[in-house]
Amino acid sequence: MWWYDALWILTMPVWLAFYIWVKRPGHPGIAQRFGRYPKSFVDAIPSGGRPVWLHAVSVGEVIAAAPLLEALRRKYPKKRWVVSTATPTGQKLARERLPRDVGVFFAPWDIGFCVQRALTAIHPCLFIGMETELWPNLLLNLQAAGVPVAVANGRVSDRAFPRYHAWKALFAPILRGVRFWGMQTLKDAQRIADLGASPPAVHVTGNLKADAAIPVWDDQQIAKLRSGFGLGPQVPLWVAGSTHPGEEEMIVSALRQVQIDRPDLRLMIAPRHPERTGEVESLVRRAGLTPIRRSSMKRQPLEHWQGQAVLLIDTLGELSNLYGLADFVFVGGSLVPRGGHNLLEPAQRSKPILTGPYMHNFQSIFELLQAQDAIRVAATSESLAAEIRRWLRDPGLSRSLGARACAAVRSQAGSAEKTVELLSEACSSVLSDK
């Protein structure tokens, strides 16, 4: 892989500058991404046994990792565990949601010397990658060190499959060395086998996010939480989550259309990338509305949420709970060709869900909800507005839609236990507490 390392290193001045100053300004873990970990972290990895390393790139993967880790810890209570992420948002969520005795760190860049430093520091007995992060250097170095590799909650999207297939000659030998593949759907399983994974190692285990625990609130708790946002119990709230450029304009336009008849409708927008909040703020102002940042509310809470205000969620790790306060949910990345985002969280909270037509990255859960008549699709601001108006006129319709969504997701539960059972068979020699 000398040419692969050379490509990384020769282009480093460009991608590293972009990463530090544009994509992840203020990233707290740059040194760790080069495989340099604080002595306090290395010393904190429990002695007496090599840990299992779970890699969860960002927020979605951390959400999926949580029920798997819980199930693994129940079966192997003496085992040591560490979890890596690649993004600051994923790191923050991992530190908040995972048990305190689980070591959390930043994964190394996929450069030979970075990976080797990380392996020396972590010295894992098993590596479990969440979803399908196919990093050649990491996988090759793990295999060369004799560390079994497994993949949990794996998927190969419509967008990624052609790219991986173009590099099949490179990936096939690496994929054959992976001991266990737990794939979300039969389609994902077929694709990873076509890319070179050993068929006996490939299993369909379902989506781990369906097993993710969420807080259960009664009506009194919801009313109290909503009052913290200046919302009365009868004020309808629309939460648009994980939005991308090109979507906020349509969402704000739809809001203005609906407010002609229902001026009491309120809107929260949570950009997929919080660093875009300033851009969305300007867009909201141009529409004649008043943007309010969620972070500013923590300094000065809203006494009453006025109709001309749009709340922008510029904080991390809150979206799932905000879905719980919503009357209606829009899931972004779907009005523009980004492939959509996680539908499971609003569905688990029995919320009526609206998306755009581009949901190819979450096709299986999207098709599941469609089959149960538990989701609605819009492609324009006018169709967004029409659906919200319909739900406002008929609350019973929106409640039944949310109930069907929740029932559909519950039917998929059990992925964590199935994954642990199959993973235990494939990796018994290293997972055993003996």
N, C-alpha and C positions, 0 to 999 in steps of 0.2 A: 504493500500500500504506500510505497514511497512517493508515488506521483500524487496520491490523494493528500498526504501530509504536505507535500510541496505546494499544492494548490492552496491549501488553507494558509500556509505561512506566507507565500508570495502576495496573497490578497489581504493579509491581515491589516495593513495600514488603512485600507478602505472599510472593510466590514467592522473592524473594532471601533474605528472612529464613529461610524454610523450608529453602532450599538450603544456606545457610551453617551454620545451627545444628542442622538435623535430618538432611537427606538427605546432605550432604557436609561434615560438620564437619571443620575443619582443611584444607579444600581449598587446595592450594598455588597454584592458577592462576586465582584470581578476576579479577585485573587483566587477564590474557590473555583471559579470556572477554569482557571489554569491548573487546577489540581493542588493548590496550596491551601491547606486547612489549618485553622488555629490549633495550637497545641491543646487548648482546653477542650476543643471538640473531639480531637483524636483520643485524648485521655478519657473522655466521657463515654466513648464506645465501650460498653461493658466488657470486662475481661472474663475469661473462663469459657469462651466459645466464639467462633467467628459469626458475625451477624448475617442476617438475610437483608439484602439491599433491594428495596422497591424504588423504582424510578417513575415518578409522576410529573410530567412536564409542567403542567399549569393547573389552573383551578379545576377544570373538568376532570382531569385525571386524578387529582387529589380527592375529589368527591367520590370517584369510582374506587379509589384505593382504600378509603376509610372502612367500608363494610368488609372488604376482603381481609384487611389487616386485623379487624376485630375477630373474624372467623378463624384466621390463622392463629391468633394469640390464644383463642379458646382451645384449639387443638394442640398447640405446642407452647404451653405456658412458660417453659424454661428457655425458649429461644430468644435471641437478641435480634432487634430490628432497627434498621435505619432507612430513611426515606429522602430521596433527592428530588429537587424540582429544578426547572430551568428559568422560571420567571419569578420576579418579586411577589406578584400577586399569588402565585401558587405557593411560594414559600410562607407567606403570611397566613394563608388558609391552613396549610399543613401544621404550622405551629399552634394555631387556634384549635383545630379539630382533632388532631391526633394525640394519643396519650403522651404525657410528659417524659416518660422514659424512652420514647422513640427518638433517636437522633435525627435531626433534620438539617440538610445541607444543600448546597448548590452542586448540580452535576457538572462534570468537566466538559469543556469543548471536545469535539470529536477529533482531536489531534493526538497523535501517538504519545508524545511525552506527557500531555495533560491527563490522558486516560491512565497511563502507567503510574503517575503520581497518585491519582485517586485510588487505584487498586491497592497500592502499597499502604496508603493511609487507612482504607476501609477494610481490606482483606476479607471480602465476603465469602460465605460458603455457598450462596445461591443468589442469583440476580433475577428479579421479576420486573419486567418492563410493562407498564400500563399502556393499554391501547397498542399502537404499532409504531414505535420509534425505532426505525431501522438505521442505526448509526454503525457503519462498518467497523471503524476502529474500536469502538467500545465492545461490540460483539466479538470481534476477532481476538482482542486482548483478554476478554473474559474466558473465551474458549481455550486460548493458549495457556492460561493460568490454571486450567482445569476446573473453572467455576461453571457449574451448570446454569444454563440460561432458560428462562420461561417467559412467556408473554400472557398477560391476563387482560380480559376485556378487549381483545384485539379486534380491529376493524381495518378494512382497506376500502377507502371511499372511491366513488366514481372518478373523482378528480385525481386521486393519488395512484390508482391502479395503472393507468397508461404510463406514468412516469417511472414507477417501479418496474414495469414490464420492459421498458426500454433499456433498463440496466440489469435485466435478469441474469446475464452472464456473470455480473459482479455479485449480485445478491444471492443467487441460488446456492452456492457452496456455503455461504454464511448461514442462510436460513435452515439448511439441512442440519446444522449443528445445534439448533434450538431444540431443547428436550421436550418442551410442552407448549402448545398453542391453545389458549382458551379464547375462541372467537365468538363475537356477539351473535352472528347469524350464519345460516348455511351458506349464503352468498359470500360472506367474509371468509369462511373456511375454505370454500372452493377456490377463491382468489389466492389465498396465501399458499395453498398447495400448488396452484398453477405457477406461482412465482418461485417455487423450489423447496418449500417446506416438506418434510417427510410426512406423508399422509397418516401413518399410525400415530404421529404426535399431535395431530390436529383434531380439536374437539369443538363442538358448539356448546357454549355455556350460558348464553344470554348476556344481558346488559347489567353490569354490576351497579350502575346508577339507580336501577329500580329497587335495589336493597338499601340505598342510602337513607339513613334516619333523618327525619325532619321534625321540628318542634310541632306539637299538637296544641292548638289554642282553642279555647272556647270563645263564644261571642263576646263575653265580658272582657277577656284579654285583648281580643282584636279591637274592640271599641277603645280600650285604653291606649293601645299602641297607635291607633289612627289619630286619637286626640293629640298625641305628641307631634303630629304633623299639621295640626290645625284643622283636622277633618272631622266634621260631625258624623254621626252614625248613618245618616241618610244620603251623604254626599258620595256620588259614584266616583271611583278612582280607576284610571287606566294606567297600567304600568307597561312601558315599552322597554324591553330589556335587550342588552347586547346588540345595540344598533350600530350601523356602519354609515360612512358617508353616502349620501344619496337617499337614505331612509328617513333621517330626521325631518327633511323638508316635507315629505309626504305625510308623516305622522302629525306634524304641526298643522299642515293644511287640513288634514282630516279633523283635527281638534277644532279648528276655527269653523268648519262646516257644521259639526255637531252642536257647537255652542250657540249657534243661531237659535236652535230650538231648546237646547238643554244647557244653559249657561252655568249650571252647577257642576258639570263634568270637569274633573281635575286630571292632570297628566303628570306622570313622572317619566323621565327619559334617562336610561342608564347606558351611556355609550360603551361599546365593547372595550374600547381603550380609553381609560379615564383621562389620559393626556389630551384627548380631543375635546375636553369639556369647554375650553375657551372658544373653539370653533363652533360648537353647538350653541353656546351662549350667544354669540353674534347672530346666528341664524334665528334664534328665538326672538331677539330684539328686532330684527328686520321684519319679522312677522307681526310686530306690534304688541308682543307679549313681554312679560317680565320674567327673566330667568332668575332662579334662586338656587344657589349651590347647597347641596346637602351638608358639606363641610361647614358652611357658615351657620347653619341651624344649630350646630353643636355649641357655637358661641352665643347665639341669640335665637332661641326656639321660636317657631311661628306661633303666634296666638290665634290667628285665623288665616286660612289659606284663601286668598282672593282669587276670583275667577280668571284674572288676566295673568296669573303667575304659573310658570311651568317649573317644576322642581327637577334639577339636574343632579343625578347621583354621581358624584365625583369621588366617593369613598369606595373602599374595597371590601368584599366579602358580605355585602348586605343584600344583594339582589334576591337571593332565595327567600329571605324573610319578607322583603318588600312584595314579592309575589303573593305572600300570604295575606297581605292587607288589601290587595287589589280586588276589584270587581271584574275586571277584564285584563287579559294579558296579550301583548304582542311580543313574539320572539323574533329578534332581528337576524341580520345576515341572510334574509330570505326575500326581501324586496329587490335586492341586488344580487348578482350571481356569486355569492360567497359560500353558499351551501347550507346556511342556517346554523342554529345553535341548539343547546340542550332544551328539549321539550319536556323532559321528565319532571323537572322541579315544579313548574306550574301545574302539570297534570297531577302530581302527587298531592298537590294542595287543592284539588278539585276546582280549578279555575277554567273558565272558558278561554280557549286559546285561538289566537289569530296569527297567521303567518303569511309571508309572501309565497310565490311559487317555487323559489329556489331552496329546496330542502334536501339536496342530494347527499350531503354529509351525514344526515340523520335519517336516511331513507327508511330504515326498518321501523323505527318508532313512529315516524310520520305515517307510514302505511298502516301500522297497527291502529293508530288513532283514527285515520280515515275509515278503516274497515268497521270501526265502532261508531261512526258518525260523531266523533268527539273532537273535531277540529274544523276550523274554517280558514279558507285561503282567499286572499285579496291581492290584487296586483297594482292598484292605483290608490291615490288618496281618496277618490270618490267611493271606491268599493270598501276601503277601510271604514270610511264614515258611515256608509250604509249598514255595515255589519254592527258597528257600535250602536247606531240608532235602533236597530232591530233588537239588540240585547237590552237597551234601556227601556224600550216599549214593553218588552216581555221578559221580566226577570226570571220567570219560571223556565223559559227556554235556555237562558244562559246557565242557570243552575243545573239543569239536566245535562247540558253539554259538559260542564265541569265534572259532574258525577260520573258520566261515561268515561271521561278521560282518566279519572282516578282508578276506576274499575279496570280499565285496560292495562294500566301500568302495574297494578297489583297482581294481575295475572302473570306478569313476567318475573315476579319476585322468586328468590331462591338461587340466583346466580352465584352468590358468594359461597354457599355451602357446596354447590355442584363443582365450582372451580377448586375449592380446597380438597374435595374428595379426589378429583382427577389429578390435581397437582401432587397430592400426597403419594399417589401411585407412581407417578413419573419421577419424583424426586425424593423418594422415601429415605434413601441413604444419607442425604444431607439434612433433611427436615427432622429426622428422628431426634428426640431429646436424649437418647441413650449415648 
